[in-house]
């Protein structure tokens, strides 16, 4: 992005999704992915954001012009919204319903290198969220 506007990214995935598939089957796993994607998109689209499946059970959320604090608040709300949808997940080690973990990163990227760096920051924060117990959002470098 040019012009000094911030861009925030949230990388998130469904906690213990392999266990979900093993417990409920792949067809139910596909339904779970679609429902989760719909919840994410429903929340971020009115804010000018975009949510998409990034691979496997991972999703990426782009939040143009969102500062770090706003992106962190949106990330926390995403966790709440997914949990409130109450998709059963008896094989999870963190919740009786489907939960997500995510990494939030924000900066003013410039060109492709900036985007790759931003995605790397969000990915690093996602790994920190998982290491900290899952079912949470992690701001790059700071626990939420």
Backbone bond lengths (Angstrom), bond angles and torsions (degrees), N, CA, C in turn:
res aa  C-N    CA-C-N  psi(-1)  N-CA   C-N-CA  omega(-1)  CA-C   N-CA-C  phi
1 X - - - 1.447 - - 1.522 108.60 -
2 X 1.290 115.08 142.45 1.452 120.78 176.83 1.525 108.66 -107.97
3 X 1.301 117.74 168.10 1.450 121.87 173.14 1.512 115.30 88.35
4 X 1.314 118.18 7.51 1.451 120.69 174.63 1.511 116.17 75.47
5 X 1.320 119.67 12.24 1.455 121.47 178.29 1.526 109.82 -83.89
6 X 1.323 116.83 139.69 1.469 118.82 179.79 1.529 111.28 -74.59
7 X 1.303 113.97 157.07 1.459 122.35 172.06 1.515 105.85 -135.03
8 X 1.302 116.02 130.99 1.453 120.56 175.89 1.511 109.17 -114.27
9 X 1.320 114.22 146.38 1.459 121.67 178.57 1.518 108.12 -129.58
10 X 1.312 115.08 139.76 1.454 121.43 171.00 1.518 107.14 -120.27
11 X 1.320 116.35 122.91 1.457 121.40 170.11 1.516 105.79 -104.15
12 X 1.329 117.26 126.67 1.455 119.62 179.81 1.514 109.73 -140.89
13 X 1.313 114.79 157.06 1.453 118.94 173.83 1.517 110.09 -144.08
14 X 1.321 114.07 165.70 1.457 121.31 -178.79 1.521 108.09 -79.65
15 X 1.321 115.29 127.29 1.462 120.25 179.97 1.521 110.85 -66.71
16 X 1.324 115.07 131.95 1.465 123.51 177.20 1.531 112.31 54.64
17 X 1.330 115.32 44.75 1.463 118.95 -178.28 1.526 112.20 -67.81
18 X 1.310 118.99 -35.14 1.469 120.01 176.96 1.521 109.80 -59.31
19 X 1.319 117.07 -42.70 1.463 121.14 177.25 1.530 110.72 -63.52
20 X 1.330 116.60 -35.08 1.469 120.76 176.51 1.527 109.45 -61.20
21 X 1.328 115.83 -50.93 1.469 120.10 179.21 1.523 111.87 -60.07
22 X 1.323 116.58 -42.25 1.464 120.83 -179.67 1.524 111.42 -64.59
23 X 1.317 117.17 -32.72 1.463 122.01 -177.68 1.521 112.84 -83.59
24 X 1.328 116.46 -45.05 1.462 120.82 -172.21 1.529 114.12 -104.97
25 X 1.325 117.81 -13.32 1.462 121.42 -178.11 1.517 112.28 95.55
26 X 1.321 114.97 159.87 1.467 120.51 -174.89 1.526 113.26 -68.97
27 X 1.329 117.80 -31.69 1.471 118.01 177.65 1.522 111.13 -65.44
28 X 1.326 116.55 -42.15 1.461 119.75 175.94 1.533 110.41 -67.27
29 X 1.336 116.40 -34.98 1.460 120.04 175.84 1.513 111.76 -60.40
30 X 1.344 116.72 -42.02 1.467 120.53 176.90 1.524 111.15 -62.80
31 X 1.326 116.52 -41.29 1.468 120.19 177.35 1.528 110.66 -62.41
32 X 1.331 115.74 -42.02 1.463 120.75 178.85 1.526 110.72 -60.36
33 X 1.324 117.11 -44.61 1.466 120.92 178.47 1.529 111.08 -60.38
34 X 1.325 116.75 -44.31 1.463 121.01 -178.91 1.530 111.07 -65.55
35 X 1.332 117.01 -42.65 1.462 120.17 178.86 1.528 111.12 -64.74
36 X 1.319 116.12 -42.04 1.466 120.13 179.01 1.524 110.47 -63.69
37 X 1.323 116.19 -44.56 1.467 120.75 178.14 1.532 110.84 -58.98
38 X 1.333 116.69 -41.36 1.462 120.75 -179.87 1.528 111.06 -64.24
39 X 1.335 117.15 -40.47 1.457 121.00 178.28 1.531 110.04 -63.14
40 X 1.324 116.86 -45.80 1.463 121.07 -179.72 1.527 110.74 -61.86
41 X 1.309 115.84 -48.12 1.470 120.53 -177.81 1.527 110.75 -63.92
42 X 1.321 117.35 -41.47 1.471 121.66 -179.16 1.530 111.33 -59.86
43 X 1.313 116.41 -36.06 1.462 119.35 -178.87 1.525 112.69 -78.64
44 X 1.324 118.22 -41.94 1.472 119.30 -172.41 1.517 114.28 -89.45
45 X 1.322 118.65 -24.06 1.468 119.95 -177.55 1.532 112.97 -59.83
46 X 1.329 119.90 -45.02 1.475 118.71 178.87 1.527 113.42 -64.24
47 X 1.330 116.62 -17.52 1.468 120.93 179.08 1.527 111.64 -91.68
48 X 1.330 116.70 6.65 1.456 121.16 -178.37 1.516 112.46 83.70
49 X 1.320 116.84 12.33 1.461 121.74 179.90 1.509 112.90 -92.59
50 X 1.301 113.89 176.42 1.461 121.60 -177.70 1.523 108.16 -142.52
51 X 1.322 116.72 131.17 1.461 121.57 177.62 1.520 109.12 -119.46
52 X 1.337 116.44 139.17 1.458 121.08 179.36 1.521 109.59 -150.45
53 X 1.301 115.20 154.97 1.461 119.99 173.73 1.522 107.47 -70.95
54 X 1.306 115.07 133.24 1.464 121.40 -174.96 1.521 111.48 -103.77
55 X 1.304 116.64 -20.45 1.459 122.20 178.64 1.514 109.79 151.77
56 X 1.312 117.51 138.81 1.453 120.46 -179.52 1.514 110.24 56.07
57 X 1.327 116.46 -124.41 1.463 121.48 178.21 1.523 111.10 -101.17
58 X 1.323 116.96 18.67 1.455 121.84 -176.82 1.528 110.72 -100.18
59 X 1.337 114.80 143.57 1.460 122.11 179.08 1.520 108.96 -126.08
60 X 1.332 115.40 152.85 1.464 121.39 174.31 1.521 107.43 -121.26
61 X 1.302 114.82 137.22 1.453 121.53 177.06 1.520 107.24 -122.39
62 X 1.314 115.87 124.46 1.464 122.22 177.22 1.519 108.31 -102.65
63 X 1.305 115.57 130.15 1.462 121.77 -179.46 1.522 109.44 -125.46
64 X 1.339 117.11 85.08 1.461 119.95 179.89 1.521 111.86 -61.65
65 X 1.321 115.50 138.18 1.458 124.47 176.86 1.528 113.45 64.43
66 X 1.328 117.76 15.19 1.468 120.71 177.83 1.526 109.66 -91.76
67 X 1.309 115.61 123.83 1.463 121.37 175.54 1.523 109.07 -71.83
68 X 1.322 116.21 165.54 1.465 122.97 -177.08 1.532 112.88 -53.71
69 X 1.321 118.07 -47.33 1.468 121.71 -177.66 1.523 111.47 -63.50
70 X 1.322 116.78 -42.13 1.463 120.23 178.80 1.526 110.86 -65.53
71 X 1.329 116.77 -41.81 1.469 120.67 179.09 1.524 110.77 -64.07
72 X 1.318 117.10 -39.18 1.469 120.90 178.08 1.523 110.49 -63.34
73 X 1.316 117.11 -42.36 1.467 121.09 178.63 1.531 110.77 -64.72
74 X 1.310 116.67 -40.52 1.461 120.40 177.49 1.526 109.97 -64.48
75 X 1.317 117.38 -42.39 1.460 121.02 177.97 1.511 112.26 -58.76
76 X 1.327 116.33 -44.76 1.468 120.17 178.26 1.524 110.61 -62.40
77 X 1.309 115.91 -40.18 1.478 119.90 178.78 1.523 110.85 -65.54
78 X 1.326 117.69 -36.17 1.465 120.62 177.50 1.526 110.76 -59.24
79 X 1.326 116.78 -43.99 1.473 120.49 177.73 1.523 110.26 -58.77
80 X 1.323 116.39 -45.71 1.463 121.14 -179.57 1.524 111.69 -63.27
81 X 1.326 116.57 -45.32 1.469 121.18 -177.77 1.524 111.73 -63.10
82 X 1.330 116.78 -42.86 1.466 119.53 179.71 1.526 109.55 -63.64
83 X 1.323 117.49 -44.33 1.467 121.21 179.39 1.532 110.99 -63.48
84 X 1.328 117.34 -40.25 1.466 121.41 -179.12 1.523 112.34 -66.26
85 X 1.304 117.66 -20.03 1.462 120.92 177.51 1.532 110.95 -71.78
86 X 1.331 116.54 -19.79 1.461 124.87 171.86 1.526 114.25 56.06
87 X 1.334 115.53 51.92 1.463 120.47 172.16 1.528 106.42 -81.22
88 X 1.333 118.84 115.43 1.470 120.53 -176.74 1.533 112.16 -57.15
89 X 1.346 115.07 141.39 1.466 120.68 177.42 1.535 108.23 -149.57
90 X 1.314 115.34 77.24 1.465 120.10 -175.27 1.521 113.44 -69.56
91 X 1.337 118.11 -13.78 1.469 121.25 -179.90 1.533 112.73 -92.08
92 X 1.335 117.01 -2.76 1.459 120.52 -179.99 1.517 110.59 -72.92
93 X 1.318 115.38 147.38 1.458 121.14 176.34 1.526 112.19 -95.91
94 X 1.354 117.09 0.73 1.465 119.74 -177.70 1.528 114.38 -122.96
95 X 1.313 117.60 -14.53 1.455 119.71 -174.44 1.529 109.61 -163.93
96 X 1.323 116.62 154.08 1.461 121.02 175.43 1.523 111.60 -82.07
97 X 1.323 116.07 -10.23 1.467 121.86 177.17 1.529 108.60 -123.61
98 X 1.309 115.99 164.92 1.462 120.78 178.72 1.524 109.27 -58.69
99 X 1.316 114.96 132.27 1.467 122.67 178.54 1.522 107.92 -129.99
100 X 1.316 115.50 159.67 1.457 120.31 177.66 1.517 110.41 -123.32
101 X 1.318 114.19 155.12 1.461 123.01 169.42 1.517 106.29 -118.56
102 X 1.322 116.28 148.74 1.451 117.88 -178.55 1.510 113.65 -151.98
103 X 1.314 113.23 159.43 1.448 122.24 175.60 1.513 109.66 -119.59
104 X 1.325 116.34 132.23 1.464 122.62 -177.44 1.526 108.52 -114.03
105 X 1.315 116.37 130.71 1.458 120.98 176.54 1.526 108.65 -138.82
106 X 1.318 115.41 146.84 1.452 120.59 -178.32 1.517 109.47 -146.36
107 X 1.305 115.71 136.10 1.468 120.70 169.34 1.516 109.13 -168.95
108 X 1.299 116.03 -174.91 1.461 121.19 -179.56 1.521 107.84 -106.03
109 X 1.336 117.19 88.66 1.461 119.96 -176.03 1.526 111.61 -71.48
110 X 1.320 114.40 156.00 1.460 119.92 175.07 1.521 107.74 -133.34
111 X 1.324 115.40 105.96 1.463 120.68 178.82 1.515 113.00 75.81
112 X 1.326 115.21 -169.90 1.469 121.54 -176.61 1.518 113.28 -63.84
113 X 1.302 117.45 -39.94 1.462 119.10 -179.70 1.520 110.76 -60.21
114 X 1.304 116.84 -39.14 1.456 121.15 178.19 1.513 112.20 -64.34
115 X 1.323 117.06 -39.62 1.464 120.65 178.53 1.523 110.89 -66.84
116 X 1.309 117.11 -43.59 1.461 120.31 178.87 1.527 110.49 -61.77
117 X 1.312 116.43 -40.40 1.467 121.07 178.15 1.534 110.58 -63.95
118 X 1.328 117.12 -43.51 1.456 121.83 -179.40 1.530 111.29 -63.73
119 X 1.313 116.76 -43.66 1.466 120.84 177.60 1.523 109.71 -63.71
120 X 1.314 117.48 -40.49 1.464 121.14 177.43 1.521 111.97 -62.11
121 X 1.332 116.85 -38.83 1.460 120.99 177.86 1.533 110.27 -64.53
122 X 1.327 116.58 -44.90 1.471 120.66 179.61 1.528 110.61 -64.46
123 X 1.319 116.80 -39.03 1.463 120.88 178.56 1.530 110.97 -64.39
124 X 1.317 116.22 -42.31 1.460 120.65 177.17 1.529 110.68 -61.35
125 X 1.322 117.01 -42.54 1.465 121.07 178.75 1.532 110.96 -65.65
126 X 1.336 117.00 -36.89 1.469 120.59 176.42 1.521 110.48 -60.80
127 X 1.318 117.10 -44.18 1.467 120.28 178.46 1.530 111.06 -63.73
128 X 1.334 117.00 -36.61 1.465 120.63 176.61 1.530 110.61 -64.01
129 X 1.343 117.11 -40.23 1.466 121.14 179.12 1.525 110.57 -62.33
130 X 1.319 116.23 -40.74 1.472 119.95 179.36 1.525 110.92 -67.35
131 X 1.314 116.91 -41.29 1.465 120.65 179.64 1.525 111.71 -68.41
132 X 1.324 116.83 -23.20 1.460 121.26 -178.76 1.533 112.39 -89.68
133 X 1.323 117.31 5.39 1.453 119.54 175.39 1.514 116.59 120.59
134 X 1.312 118.42 -4.98 1.463 123.70 179.93 1.522 112.13 68.40
135 X 1.336 115.31 -178.41 1.462 122.87 179.75 1.531 110.55 55.16
136 X 1.328 116.23 46.60 1.467 121.94 -177.15 1.523 110.30 -163.39
137 X 1.310 115.11 166.41 1.450 123.27 172.59 1.518 108.34 -107.74
138 X 1.310 114.61 146.31 1.467 121.35 179.00 1.522 107.71 -127.61
139 X 1.309 115.99 120.71 1.467 120.94 173.06 1.516 107.15 -77.11
140 X 1.294 117.56 138.00 1.448 120.73 -177.85 1.528 109.67 -50.69
141 X 1.307 116.65 112.14 1.451 122.54 177.40 1.522 115.56 88.22
142 X 1.358 117.79 -8.38 1.469 120.59 -176.31 1.529 109.10 -140.23
143 X 1.338 118.12 132.47 1.454 121.01 175.84 1.520 110.19 -75.30
144 X 1.314 116.70 136.32 1.476 121.38 177.35 1.509 109.82 -94.54
